[in-house]
Amino acid sequence: MAAALLSRALPAMTVHSAGLDAVIGAPADPISVALMDEAGMDITAHRGQLVNTPLIVQADLILVMDRAQQQEVHRRYPTSAGKVFCIGEHERVDIPDPYRQPRSSFEHALRLIEQSVDSWVPPIRALHQPNAE
């Protein structure tokens, strides 16, 4: 859900979605698909992939859902130092994983993700705007 929202907000940028324990090739959860469809976004093409060294190296910014994930990315990929942040950092909130939870948990996570994406978009845009000279 976060990748779709970031992609929509930042269409000129490449956004990848990957997980520490993702099931490779798995589609998005049906509840996520439904919620994003209701928001006018189609995530049916999403397939799970694991975080890996090439993704870490090429990334300018890595947003994770919570502090535990941030620590684990740092542990597994020391070269990620300085570019891994919690997506809810500005709001001082961790995004709970709704996996295998009821729809209400997905809705709650989506609301937090939406707020977090909204707070990240302006600084990301500011960093990637070409200098006007």
RAURLIN-V37453 format. One record per residue. N is the residue number from 0. RES is the residue in one letter. PSI is psi in degrees with one decimal (NA if undefined). NEAR is the number of other C-alpha atoms within 8 Angstrom. Layout:
n,res,psi,near
N,RES,PSI,NEAR
N,RES,PSI,NEAR
This chain:
n,res,psi,near
0,M,-42.3,9
1,A,-43.5,9
2,A,-40.8,9
3,A,-43.2,9
4,L,-41.9,10
5,L,-41.7,11
6,S,-40.4,11
7,R,-40.5,7
8,A,-26.9,7
9,L,65.2,9
10,P,-21.9,7
11,A,-4.1,4
12,M,152.7,6
13,T,126.6,6
14,V,128.9,7
15,H,152.8,5
16,S,128.4,7
17,A,152.7,9
18,G,158.2,9
19,L,-32.2,8
20,D,31.0,5
21,A,148.9,9
22,V,112.3,8
23,I,126.7,8
24,G,-4.0,7
25,A,140.3,8
26,P,167.0,9
27,A,150.3,11
28,D,139.6,7
29,P,-32.7,6
30,I,-41.2,8
31,S,-43.2,10
32,V,-45.9,12
33,A,-45.1,8
34,L,-42.7,9
35,M,-34.3,12
36,D,-41.5,10
37,E,-26.2,7
38,A,3.7,6
39,G,21.0,6
40,M,135.9,8
41,D,112.5,8
42,I,20.7,11
43,T,-22.0,7
44,A,-10.6,6
45,H,137.7,8
46,R,138.9,9
47,G,143.3,14
48,Q,152.5,11
49,L,146.9,11
50,V,140.9,9
51,N,168.3,6
52,T,-46.5,7
53,P,-39.9,6
54,L,-43.4,8
55,I,-46.2,12
56,V,-43.4,8
57,Q,-16.6,6
58,A,137.7,7
59,D,-30.5,5
60,L,136.0,7
61,I,118.1,9
62,L,126.9,8
63,V,167.2,11
64,M,-27.7,13
65,D,171.9,13
66,R,-34.5,9
67,A,-41.6,6
68,Q,-39.7,10
69,Q,-46.0,13
70,Q,-39.8,8
71,E,-38.8,8
72,V,-44.6,12
73,H,-40.9,12
74,R,-47.3,7
75,R,-31.5,6
76,Y,80.2,9
77,P,-25.9,8
78,T,-6.0,7
79,S,-5.8,11
80,A,134.1,7
81,G,-7.3,4
82,K,11.0,8
83,V,122.3,13
84,F,154.9,10
85,C,135.1,12
86,I,-31.3,15
87,G,17.5,14
88,E,-43.6,10
89,H,-30.8,9
90,E,-6.0,6
91,R,50.0,6
92,V,140.8,8
93,D,144.2,11
94,I,117.0,11
95,P,144.1,7
96,D,117.1,6
97,P,1.9,9
98,Y,130.5,6
99,R,23.5,4
100,Q,169.3,8
101,P,167.3,7
102,R,-37.7,7
103,S,-32.9,7
104,S,-38.9,9
105,F,-41.1,13
106,E,-43.0,9
107,H,-47.6,8
108,A,-42.5,12
109,L,-42.5,10
110,R,-43.9,8
111,L,-40.8,10
112,I,-44.4,13
113,E,-45.7,10
114,Q,-41.7,8
115,S,-43.6,13
116,V,-43.8,12
117,D,-34.9,8
118,S,-23.8,9
119,W,-30.2,10
120,V,-49.1,11
121,P,-47.5,8
122,P,-32.3,8
123,I,-45.4,8
124,R,-43.8,9
125,A,-38.6,7
126,L,-26.4,6
127,H,8.4,6
128,Q,136.6,6
129,P,144.4,4
130,N,129.2,4
131,A,114.0,3
132,E,NA,2
